[in-house]
Amino acid sequence: MDATGVKLKLFRTIAIALPQALVLLDLGARFDLLFGFNRTDCGFTSLLFLFVLAPLVDLSWLLAEIIAAIRLAKRHHRGMSFVMPGLALAVLLESVAVGIFLLSQAKM
Protein backbone atom coordinates (compact mmCIF):
# COMPACT_ATOMS: atom_id res chain seq x y z
CA MET A 1 0.00 0.00 0.00
CA ASP A 2 1.32 3.44 -0.85
CA ALA A 3 1.73 6.36 1.52
CA THR A 4 -1.45 8.05 0.28
CA GLY A 5 -3.53 5.01 1.17
CA VAL A 6 -2.06 4.87 4.67
CA LYS A 7 -2.74 8.58 5.19
CA LEU A 8 -6.32 8.19 4.02
CA LYS A 9 -6.87 5.23 6.37
CA LEU A 10 -5.50 7.25 9.28
CA PHE A 11 -7.71 10.19 8.31
CA ARG A 12 -10.74 7.87 8.14
CA THR A 13 -9.98 6.54 11.62
CA ILE A 14 -9.68 10.03 13.08
CA ALA A 15 -12.81 11.24 11.32
CA ILE A 16 -14.84 8.31 12.64
CA ALA A 17 -13.41 8.53 16.17
CA LEU A 18 -14.09 12.24 16.76
CA PRO A 19 -17.92 12.05 16.85
CA GLN A 20 -17.70 8.90 18.97
CA ALA A 21 -15.48 10.74 21.46
CA LEU A 22 -18.06 13.51 21.61
CA VAL A 23 -20.80 10.98 22.39
CA LEU A 24 -18.63 9.27 25.01
CA LEU A 25 -17.82 12.61 26.64
CA ASP A 26 -21.52 13.42 26.86
CA LEU A 27 -22.50 10.00 28.21
CA GLY A 28 -19.60 9.99 30.65
CA ALA A 29 -20.67 13.37 31.98
CA ARG A 30 -24.32 12.35 32.20
CA PHE A 31 -23.63 9.23 34.26
CA ASP A 32 -20.74 10.83 36.18
CA LEU A 33 -18.17 8.38 34.82
CA LEU A 34 -15.61 11.13 34.30
CA PHE A 35 -15.20 11.91 38.01
CA GLY A 36 -15.99 15.60 37.56
CA PHE A 37 -13.82 16.17 34.47
CA ASN A 38 -16.79 17.68 32.66
CA ARG A 39 -17.07 20.41 35.33
CA THR A 40 -13.51 21.67 34.85
CA ASP A 41 -12.24 24.22 32.36
CA CYS A 42 -10.34 21.51 30.54
CA GLY A 43 -13.48 19.39 30.21
CA PHE A 44 -15.47 22.28 28.77
CA THR A 45 -12.62 23.11 26.39
CA SER A 46 -12.50 19.49 25.25
CA LEU A 47 -16.24 19.53 24.63
CA LEU A 48 -16.04 22.73 22.59
CA PHE A 49 -13.01 21.45 20.69
CA LEU A 50 -14.79 18.24 19.71
CA PHE A 51 -18.04 20.09 19.01
CA VAL A 52 -16.34 22.33 16.43
CA LEU A 53 -13.68 19.99 15.08
CA ALA A 54 -15.75 16.84 14.47
CA PRO A 55 -18.05 18.24 11.74
CA LEU A 56 -15.15 20.05 10.04
CA VAL A 57 -12.99 16.94 9.91
CA ASP A 58 -15.93 14.83 8.73
CA LEU A 59 -16.74 17.32 5.98
CA SER A 60 -13.15 17.31 4.78
CA TRP A 61 -13.18 13.49 4.88
CA LEU A 62 -16.32 13.47 2.73
CA LEU A 63 -14.64 15.74 0.18
CA ALA A 64 -11.48 13.60 0.20
CA GLU A 65 -13.51 10.41 -0.35
CA ILE A 66 -15.41 11.97 -3.25
CA ILE A 67 -12.15 13.08 -4.89
CA ALA A 68 -10.56 9.66 -4.32
CA ALA A 69 -13.59 7.86 -5.77
CA ILE A 70 -13.60 10.07 -8.87
CA ARG A 71 -9.86 9.54 -9.42
CA LEU A 72 -10.20 5.79 -8.99
CA ALA A 73 -13.12 5.65 -11.42
CA LYS A 74 -11.20 7.62 -14.04
CA ARG A 75 -8.07 5.51 -13.60
CA HIS A 76 -9.89 2.20 -14.04
CA HIS A 77 -12.45 3.43 -16.60
CA ARG A 78 -15.48 2.25 -14.67
CA GLY A 79 -18.35 3.62 -12.61
CA MET A 80 -17.80 5.48 -9.38
CA SER A 81 -18.29 3.60 -6.12
CA PHE A 82 -20.43 5.37 -3.53
CA VAL A 83 -19.59 3.12 -0.56
CA MET A 84 -16.89 5.20 1.14
CA PRO A 85 -18.42 8.60 0.28
CA GLY A 86 -21.71 7.24 1.65
CA LEU A 87 -20.00 6.18 4.88
CA ALA A 88 -18.36 9.59 5.14
CA LEU A 89 -21.75 11.27 4.63
CA ALA A 90 -23.33 9.09 7.31
CA VAL A 91 -20.58 9.97 9.81
CA LEU A 92 -20.95 13.66 8.94
CA LEU A 93 -24.69 13.49 9.54
CA GLU A 94 -24.05 11.70 12.83
CA SER A 95 -21.62 14.41 13.88
CA VAL A 96 -24.10 17.16 13.07
CA ALA A 97 -26.91 15.30 14.86
CA VAL A 98 -24.79 14.85 17.99
CA GLY A 99 -23.91 18.54 17.89
CA ILE A 100 -27.57 19.53 17.62
CA PHE A 101 -28.42 17.16 20.47
CA LEU A 102 -25.72 18.67 22.68
CA LEU A 103 -26.94 22.18 21.87
CA SER A 104 -30.48 21.17 22.83
CA GLN A 105 -29.21 19.90 26.20
CA ALA A 106 -27.22 23.06 27.00
CA LYS A 107 -28.48 24.96 30.00
CA MET A 108 -28.17 28.70 30.04
PyMOL commands that place a pseudoatom at each C-alpha (Angstrom):
pseudoatom trace, name=CA, resn=MET, resi=1, chain=A, elem=C, hetatm=0, pos=[0.000, 0.000, 0.000]
pseudoatom trace, name=CA, resn=ASP, resi=2, chain=A, elem=C, hetatm=0, pos=[1.324, 3.441, -0.854]
pseudoatom trace, name=CA, resn=ALA, resi=3, chain=A, elem=C, hetatm=0, pos=[1.729, 6.361, 1.525]
pseudoatom trace, name=CA, resn=THR, resi=4, chain=A, elem=C, hetatm=0, pos=[-1.449, 8.054, 0.282]
pseudoatom trace, name=CA, resn=GLY, resi=5, chain=A, elem=C, hetatm=0, pos=[-3.531, 5.010, 1.169]
pseudoatom trace, name=CA, resn=VAL, resi=6, chain=A, elem=C, hetatm=0, pos=[-2.062, 4.867, 4.665]
pseudoatom trace, name=CA, resn=LYS, resi=7, chain=A, elem=C, hetatm=0, pos=[-2.739, 8.577, 5.189]
pseudoatom trace, name=CA, resn=LEU, resi=8, chain=A, elem=C, hetatm=0, pos=[-6.325, 8.192, 4.017]
pseudoatom trace, name=CA, resn=LYS, resi=9, chain=A, elem=C, hetatm=0, pos=[-6.874, 5.233, 6.370]
pseudoatom trace, name=CA, resn=LEU, resi=10, chain=A, elem=C, hetatm=0, pos=[-5.495, 7.246, 9.284]
pseudoatom trace, name=CA, resn=PHE, resi=11, chain=A, elem=C, hetatm=0, pos=[-7.706, 10.192, 8.311]
pseudoatom trace, name=CA, resn=ARG, resi=12, chain=A, elem=C, hetatm=0, pos=[-10.737, 7.868, 8.135]
pseudoatom trace, name=CA, resn=THR, resi=13, chain=A, elem=C, hetatm=0, pos=[-9.980, 6.539, 11.618]
pseudoatom trace, name=CA, resn=ILE, resi=14, chain=A, elem=C, hetatm=0, pos=[-9.676, 10.028, 13.083]
pseudoatom trace, name=CA, resn=ALA, resi=15, chain=A, elem=C, hetatm=0, pos=[-12.815, 11.241, 11.320]
pseudoatom trace, name=CA, resn=ILE, resi=16, chain=A, elem=C, hetatm=0, pos=[-14.838, 8.309, 12.637]
pseudoatom trace, name=CA, resn=ALA, resi=17, chain=A, elem=C, hetatm=0, pos=[-13.413, 8.532, 16.170]
pseudoatom trace, name=CA, resn=LEU, resi=18, chain=A, elem=C, hetatm=0, pos=[-14.093, 12.243, 16.763]
pseudoatom trace, name=CA, resn=PRO, resi=19, chain=A, elem=C, hetatm=0, pos=[-17.924, 12.045, 16.849]
pseudoatom trace, name=CA, resn=GLN, resi=20, chain=A, elem=C, hetatm=0, pos=[-17.697, 8.901, 18.970]
pseudoatom trace, name=CA, resn=ALA, resi=21, chain=A, elem=C, hetatm=0, pos=[-15.479, 10.744, 21.455]
pseudoatom trace, name=CA, resn=LEU, resi=22, chain=A, elem=C, hetatm=0, pos=[-18.061, 13.513, 21.609]
pseudoatom trace, name=CA, resn=VAL, resi=23, chain=A, elem=C, hetatm=0, pos=[-20.800, 10.985, 22.394]
pseudoatom trace, name=CA, resn=LEU, resi=24, chain=A, elem=C, hetatm=0, pos=[-18.630, 9.268, 25.007]
pseudoatom trace, name=CA, resn=LEU, resi=25, chain=A, elem=C, hetatm=0, pos=[-17.820, 12.611, 26.637]
pseudoatom trace, name=CA, resn=ASP, resi=26, chain=A, elem=C, hetatm=0, pos=[-21.520, 13.422, 26.858]
pseudoatom trace, name=CA, resn=LEU, resi=27, chain=A, elem=C, hetatm=0, pos=[-22.498, 10.000, 28.209]
pseudoatom trace, name=CA, resn=GLY, resi=28, chain=A, elem=C, hetatm=0, pos=[-19.601, 9.992, 30.645]
pseudoatom trace, name=CA, resn=ALA, resi=29, chain=A, elem=C, hetatm=0, pos=[-20.672, 13.374, 31.978]
pseudoatom trace, name=CA, resn=ARG, resi=30, chain=A, elem=C, hetatm=0, pos=[-24.318, 12.354, 32.195]
pseudoatom trace, name=CA, resn=PHE, resi=31, chain=A, elem=C, hetatm=0, pos=[-23.627, 9.233, 34.262]
pseudoatom trace, name=CA, resn=ASP, resi=32, chain=A, elem=C, hetatm=0, pos=[-20.738, 10.825, 36.184]
pseudoatom trace, name=CA, resn=LEU, resi=33, chain=A, elem=C, hetatm=0, pos=[-18.174, 8.377, 34.824]
pseudoatom trace, name=CA, resn=LEU, resi=34, chain=A, elem=C, hetatm=0, pos=[-15.607, 11.127, 34.295]
pseudoatom trace, name=CA, resn=PHE, resi=35, chain=A, elem=C, hetatm=0, pos=[-15.199, 11.908, 38.011]
pseudoatom trace, name=CA, resn=GLY, resi=36, chain=A, elem=C, hetatm=0, pos=[-15.986, 15.604, 37.557]
pseudoatom trace, name=CA, resn=PHE, resi=37, chain=A, elem=C, hetatm=0, pos=[-13.823, 16.165, 34.472]
pseudoatom trace, name=CA, resn=ASN, resi=38, chain=A, elem=C, hetatm=0, pos=[-16.787, 17.684, 32.663]
pseudoatom trace, name=CA, resn=ARG, resi=39, chain=A, elem=C, hetatm=0, pos=[-17.067, 20.411, 35.332]
pseudoatom trace, name=CA, resn=THR, resi=40, chain=A, elem=C, hetatm=0, pos=[-13.505, 21.668, 34.848]
pseudoatom trace, name=CA, resn=ASP, resi=41, chain=A, elem=C, hetatm=0, pos=[-12.241, 24.222, 32.360]
pseudoatom trace, name=CA, resn=CYS, resi=42, chain=A, elem=C, hetatm=0, pos=[-10.336, 21.510, 30.544]
pseudoatom trace, name=CA, resn=GLY, resi=43, chain=A, elem=C, hetatm=0, pos=[-13.482, 19.394, 30.208]
pseudoatom trace, name=CA, resn=PHE, resi=44, chain=A, elem=C, hetatm=0, pos=[-15.471, 22.282, 28.767]
pseudoatom trace, name=CA, resn=THR, resi=45, chain=A, elem=C, hetatm=0, pos=[-12.616, 23.114, 26.394]
pseudoatom trace, name=CA, resn=SER, resi=46, chain=A, elem=C, hetatm=0, pos=[-12.500, 19.486, 25.247]
pseudoatom trace, name=CA, resn=LEU, resi=47, chain=A, elem=C, hetatm=0, pos=[-16.238, 19.531, 24.634]
pseudoatom trace, name=CA, resn=LEU, resi=48, chain=A, elem=C, hetatm=0, pos=[-16.041, 22.731, 22.586]
pseudoatom trace, name=CA, resn=PHE, resi=49, chain=A, elem=C, hetatm=0, pos=[-13.013, 21.454, 20.685]
pseudoatom trace, name=CA, resn=LEU, resi=50, chain=A, elem=C, hetatm=0, pos=[-14.789, 18.237, 19.712]
pseudoatom trace, name=CA, resn=PHE, resi=51, chain=A, elem=C, hetatm=0, pos=[-18.037, 20.088, 19.006]
pseudoatom trace, name=CA, resn=VAL, resi=52, chain=A, elem=C, hetatm=0, pos=[-16.337, 22.330, 16.432]
pseudoatom trace, name=CA, resn=LEU, resi=53, chain=A, elem=C, hetatm=0, pos=[-13.679, 19.986, 15.082]
pseudoatom trace, name=CA, resn=ALA, resi=54, chain=A, elem=C, hetatm=0, pos=[-15.751, 16.842, 14.472]
pseudoatom trace, name=CA, resn=PRO, resi=55, chain=A, elem=C, hetatm=0, pos=[-18.052, 18.242, 11.740]
pseudoatom trace, name=CA, resn=LEU, resi=56, chain=A, elem=C, hetatm=0, pos=[-15.153, 20.047, 10.044]
pseudoatom trace, name=CA, resn=VAL, resi=57, chain=A, elem=C, hetatm=0, pos=[-12.985, 16.937, 9.908]
pseudoatom trace, name=CA, resn=ASP, resi=58, chain=A, elem=C, hetatm=0, pos=[-15.928, 14.826, 8.728]
pseudoatom trace, name=CA, resn=LEU, resi=59, chain=A, elem=C, hetatm=0, pos=[-16.744, 17.320, 5.980]
pseudoatom trace, name=CA, resn=SER, resi=60, chain=A, elem=C, hetatm=0, pos=[-13.145, 17.308, 4.779]
pseudoatom trace, name=CA, resn=TRP, resi=61, chain=A, elem=C, hetatm=0, pos=[-13.180, 13.490, 4.884]
pseudoatom trace, name=CA, resn=LEU, resi=62, chain=A, elem=C, hetatm=0, pos=[-16.317, 13.472, 2.728]
pseudoatom trace, name=CA, resn=LEU, resi=63, chain=A, elem=C, hetatm=0, pos=[-14.644, 15.736, 0.179]
pseudoatom trace, name=CA, resn=ALA, resi=64, chain=A, elem=C, hetatm=0, pos=[-11.482, 13.595, 0.199]
pseudoatom trace, name=CA, resn=GLU, resi=65, chain=A, elem=C, hetatm=0, pos=[-13.507, 10.412, -0.352]
pseudoatom trace, name=CA, resn=ILE, resi=66, chain=A, elem=C, hetatm=0, pos=[-15.405, 11.975, -3.252]
pseudoatom trace, name=CA, resn=ILE, resi=67, chain=A, elem=C, hetatm=0, pos=[-12.154, 13.077, -4.890]
pseudoatom trace, name=CA, resn=ALA, resi=68, chain=A, elem=C, hetatm=0, pos=[-10.561, 9.660, -4.323]
pseudoatom trace, name=CA, resn=ALA, resi=69, chain=A, elem=C, hetatm=0, pos=[-13.595, 7.858, -5.767]
pseudoatom trace, name=CA, resn=ILE, resi=70, chain=A, elem=C, hetatm=0, pos=[-13.598, 10.067, -8.868]
pseudoatom trace, name=CA, resn=ARG, resi=71, chain=A, elem=C, hetatm=0, pos=[-9.861, 9.535, -9.416]
pseudoatom trace, name=CA, resn=LEU, resi=72, chain=A, elem=C, hetatm=0, pos=[-10.201, 5.786, -8.987]
pseudoatom trace, name=CA, resn=ALA, resi=73, chain=A, elem=C, hetatm=0, pos=[-13.122, 5.649, -11.421]
pseudoatom trace, name=CA, resn=LYS, resi=74, chain=A, elem=C, hetatm=0, pos=[-11.196, 7.622, -14.037]
pseudoatom trace, name=CA, resn=ARG, resi=75, chain=A, elem=C, hetatm=0, pos=[-8.072, 5.510, -13.602]
pseudoatom trace, name=CA, resn=HIS, resi=76, chain=A, elem=C, hetatm=0, pos=[-9.889, 2.195, -14.036]
pseudoatom trace, name=CA, resn=HIS, resi=77, chain=A, elem=C, hetatm=0, pos=[-12.455, 3.430, -16.604]
pseudoatom trace, name=CA, resn=ARG, resi=78, chain=A, elem=C, hetatm=0, pos=[-15.479, 2.252, -14.674]
pseudoatom trace, name=CA, resn=GLY, resi=79, chain=A, elem=C, hetatm=0, pos=[-18.346, 3.625, -12.609]
pseudoatom trace, name=CA, resn=MET, resi=80, chain=A, elem=C, hetatm=0, pos=[-17.803, 5.480, -9.381]
pseudoatom trace, name=CA, resn=SER, resi=81, chain=A, elem=C, hetatm=0, pos=[-18.290, 3.603, -6.117]
pseudoatom trace, name=CA, resn=PHE, resi=82, chain=A, elem=C, hetatm=0, pos=[-20.435, 5.372, -3.526]
pseudoatom trace, name=CA, resn=VAL, resi=83, chain=A, elem=C, hetatm=0, pos=[-19.586, 3.118, -0.557]
pseudoatom trace, name=CA, resn=MET, resi=84, chain=A, elem=C, hetatm=0, pos=[-16.889, 5.203, 1.144]
pseudoatom trace, name=CA, resn=PRO, resi=85, chain=A, elem=C, hetatm=0, pos=[-18.424, 8.603, 0.276]
pseudoatom trace, name=CA, resn=GLY, resi=86, chain=A, elem=C, hetatm=0, pos=[-21.706, 7.236, 1.652]
pseudoatom trace, name=CA, resn=LEU, resi=87, chain=A, elem=C, hetatm=0, pos=[-19.999, 6.184, 4.882]
pseudoatom trace, name=CA, resn=ALA, resi=88, chain=A, elem=C, hetatm=0, pos=[-18.363, 9.594, 5.139]
pseudoatom trace, name=CA, resn=LEU, resi=89, chain=A, elem=C, hetatm=0, pos=[-21.750, 11.270, 4.626]
pseudoatom trace, name=CA, resn=ALA, resi=90, chain=A, elem=C, hetatm=0, pos=[-23.328, 9.087, 7.314]
pseudoatom trace, name=CA, resn=VAL, resi=91, chain=A, elem=C, hetatm=0, pos=[-20.580, 9.970, 9.809]
pseudoatom trace, name=CA, resn=LEU, resi=92, chain=A, elem=C, hetatm=0, pos=[-20.945, 13.663, 8.937]
pseudoatom trace, name=CA, resn=LEU, resi=93, chain=A, elem=C, hetatm=0, pos=[-24.688, 13.494, 9.541]
pseudoatom trace, name=CA, resn=GLU, resi=94, chain=A, elem=C, hetatm=0, pos=[-24.045, 11.704, 12.834]
pseudoatom trace, name=CA, resn=SER, resi=95, chain=A, elem=C, hetatm=0, pos=[-21.619, 14.407, 13.882]
pseudoatom trace, name=CA, resn=VAL, resi=96, chain=A, elem=C, hetatm=0, pos=[-24.104, 17.163, 13.070]
pseudoatom trace, name=CA, resn=ALA, resi=97, chain=A, elem=C, hetatm=0, pos=[-26.912, 15.299, 14.861]
pseudoatom trace, name=CA, resn=VAL, resi=98, chain=A, elem=C, hetatm=0, pos=[-24.793, 14.852, 17.990]
pseudoatom trace, name=CA, resn=GLY, resi=99, chain=A, elem=C, hetatm=0, pos=[-23.910, 18.545, 17.889]
pseudoatom trace, name=CA, resn=ILE, resi=100, chain=A, elem=C, hetatm=0, pos=[-27.572, 19.529, 17.620]
pseudoatom trace, name=CA, resn=PHE, resi=101, chain=A, elem=C, hetatm=0, pos=[-28.423, 17.165, 20.466]
pseudoatom trace, name=CA, resn=LEU, resi=102, chain=A, elem=C, hetatm=0, pos=[-25.724, 18.675, 22.679]
pseudoatom trace, name=CA, resn=LEU, resi=103, chain=A, elem=C, hetatm=0, pos=[-26.945, 22.176, 21.872]
pseudoatom trace, name=CA, resn=SER, resi=104, chain=A, elem=C, hetatm=0, pos=[-30.482, 21.173, 22.830]
pseudoatom trace, name=CA, resn=GLN, resi=105, chain=A, elem=C, hetatm=0, pos=[-29.209, 19.898, 26.201]
pseudoatom trace, name=CA, resn=ALA, resi=106, chain=A, elem=C, hetatm=0, pos=[-27.223, 23.059, 27.004]
pseudoatom trace, name=CA, resn=LYS, resi=107, chain=A, elem=C, hetatm=0, pos=[-28.485, 24.963, 29.996]
pseudoatom trace, name=CA, resn=MET, resi=108, chain=A, elem=C, hetatm=0, pos=[-28.173, 28.699, 30.040]
for i in range(1, 108): cmd.bond("trace and resi %d" % i, "trace and resi %d" % (i + 1))
show_as sticks, trace
zoom trace
